[in-house]
Amino acid sequence: MQKKPTFFSNNPLSLLLLVVMAALLLSACADGQKDDTDIWSETKLYSEATAKLNDADFAKCGKYFEKLEARFPFGPYSQQAQINAAYCYWKAQEQAQALVAIDRFIKLHQGSPNLDYGYYLKGLITFNDDLGWLGKFTGQDLSERDPQAAKDAFESFKVVVERFPNSKYAPDALDRMRYIVNSLAEADVIVARYYYQRGAYLASANRAQLVIRDYDRAPAVEEALYILYKSYEKLGMVELSNDTARVFKLNFPDSPMLETGQRVIKERKWWQFWNK
């Protein structure tokens, strides 16, 4: 009687298929394993997330609060979980996840009593004032970084100041707005200076005019006027150069810049605005 062949005989291809299928099965089982938090109650999950927050384990507390909001979206801790998740991710330097969390909170809870803090936190996340060790070592400030991020932060702080003028976060938001404006002005002055140093005098004049027009009260206006004066001089526009010099002397009578070409930076660093 002829013996029926089995599927997994001595065929090497069949044996290989068996190994692959076994590996896939083990992988699927591993991926399907539940972590301890899956059996936690809402109160337990909130308690553990809060403990991680208090212990400054920001990466873990962000994940816990995110799980809490996802599993119990209509629970009593849902709103706070969204805010706390955003805060934890921000402190863990996970900016993208922090923005997702706080944007979701703002979108879903426009009537929340914590909405002022939501916008304030979004400003902090976008502001991203942690320059890291390299930024601190080199003395880099916001004026040398992405101006779009600064503008986005400004808009969030502006909401706090305009919509919630009595909020406890409004004074700090206003200080940060002032700093951002000054930093954006400094960024444009850096560009104007770059153009001037490379002999692109028309470009340097145009950028200096932009600073004077858009940031008329910023400390950088002093250098912008100087660059405009020197650019006109290099372009042979004598009358405009002389007029700009007169405006400079009128607005900055004690400045040595016309003689030295160097501006004395008196503006405080960013952290000095809120370390009173």
Disulfide bonds with the S-S distance in Angstrom:
Cys61-Cys88 1.99
